[in-house]
């Protein structure tokens, strides 16, 4: 007759004489306590280290199934024991015993996957050695997360020497460690994704930048990137250029440089300041000798112009006329004590006794009083006319 346990006596498995190949030194020491051979503890799983060999080939099952393995002597095993195989390395649990056939499952007692086991379907061949061991570490996802968080909480640095660089098309959100959060006083110092920052193909996308009021622009500088080294830094405002005075400046650019130069900016502002009479009828022009009048340019639109200078230039248009029929006479016009033009007539009792002139010029106006002073010096008292207008401001 054939031996159903052929191979069991080839020093590869256990037999009925002792529990396993190596004789136990305390064969009755069990997980139930110490007792005599006939005591109630005799049937309990033994505590001695035990090893054995598989008497059949089998495949690693998935977490929902089981597999069968034959051993020489199943009496030394108990349901619930964990078997740890040497090649390939795997841990399986006994869930049923029928004769010398052990039913094994490939899952933790809590139903989780055994992370260290080989892929489902891996073959464990006849003769594979195994030992009776302890349950593998089987944590739930929540337990794994807590274990990792606890470990990270004790670290003062996180080193990853082989970190892979992302692709050019990746969208990435940077991470950082929270230090504090006024909106959540109970916040922990955890690593989280940083709010408002993304990188798309290496380009930063800032979705929550602070909005700065124009009035506060001097407290801020531009972020710039070096066109060769790609370094990012802050660029000084042009207003921080050394040696600037209270003058306004303009940026002058050529292909090699950018430089600030003193400059005035023009504000077009048209207004008739005063017209003395009807320009088309010299007969109604008033007759006078020397004449002077002071005007104020303290207009609201002008006061709003931004400049640190103590003055601005008014673009003034002055029209003057002279009418006399008694000989050669003249009118000399000045604005803020600067002669800007004149009129001369040679009166003969006809139209040649009328002379007109129109002058447009820049007049320096002090901000302290905004005064524009018109002075007309006449060689004799005679009929005269003027119209003074504002064309714009250089500030």
Steps between C-alpha positions, in 0.01 A plus 500: 500500500617852429585733785262802503769695682779415261790731569406571858797298629758674280596749772286761327194493717349409831387154601280357774787426733575859582322820418751606234837406356685646799400335825325747728665558838167560668250326283214561738564874547202657330319828461245369749748445781706206633337163556553124480451302184144418588408841632265742325797703374650219301292583192597872499742643241858455610733794567827349370648645181391262226589460135372269231485451122211505258401167347320660204513787252246781538429858386468807720127577508339844491370658821153351451604142429710225656741227393590149619841364606584147605733430793628177648344542840223758544447409865765748609309792344197692616252727328615861527875426480712709263745325266796693362658361180866556415499490117312691385457696823131495594275486805176297493248410772342160569118522494413129476663157541370184333723197546844617400361778278534857630268767356692829480389858437700795369358784709534661839255417776351849455448436129786722383748397230833360622729759343819291512357194325577426133246557223180295494553183297867458600591127512628345825652167405503162678787492748480871584611552858288696745494575871220568741528868579313806611233697322646751255445866562152559363387859536194660350553800275403725790747321731776528237430871463512552875823300528661705221376827649637403839837415348513825302407695812829400663717599201696823473581439133357302209762366259414352158824457308341342193205734444391507136452830314152557358427513128466819295121456481436428867281722717649504851393659826795571736483378859625648824475466878230704670644713779181670618153592379297776669186350345569164668669537838506123543690437178787255516841559341425275206620485141224621268459632148562875490193709426498712186816367329524265203774422252404420140790380286738672741317835489356625832126565500404721795122494545471703821741792463428795725349804326708812569352849493671740260570741784726239662713416197821651641511227767518229234749389237470292186595132491739433215679198349853515364486419130816288513528343846121485560549637851192673640546817702352839580577803285535843657246760396635771271412744778775333707768601250787672691535874448143578398383850589148633543463524124274266309686257277435305185651169394727533199567174317734399223613154400772487764370673811212649692557825692287758680524861385327814638185570302171686505169338418227684316142535613273663242273747673327773291342797671450870415641690796381847390406693186504879534269606213354405164800416283329600176414865591804713600270792565366333816843407636568682827766769501773477763863543569707228670281213616553203740270224626558191710315174435487183711540159334399319819266267311400163646612293198845659519535439874444127445806463277775303677842667509749571776627817332416837655369625165343409171491666160178639361464501123350846453364654183496883505335712234566876520376788285578871470306779326622854449479751216742764625839360414749223575425325828564161665376251762739265683341192671651300788384187687640455850758771429627333184449692172312273261405730210415846369275693259592814305268732302565801273171688530400703195126511554425189297520122554875510541438632851398150620756237598456149641728222619440146630758331724502147644767437762589311816467691827649373827232493772591448866278256687515723806267762342404376147534862377511603136575874467430679172676836449462729198727803460366759250705785356197731545145453616301347216235241422616143564369148510607166646371146530690258723430125485635182659588222251655242730736421788852359503553342841 
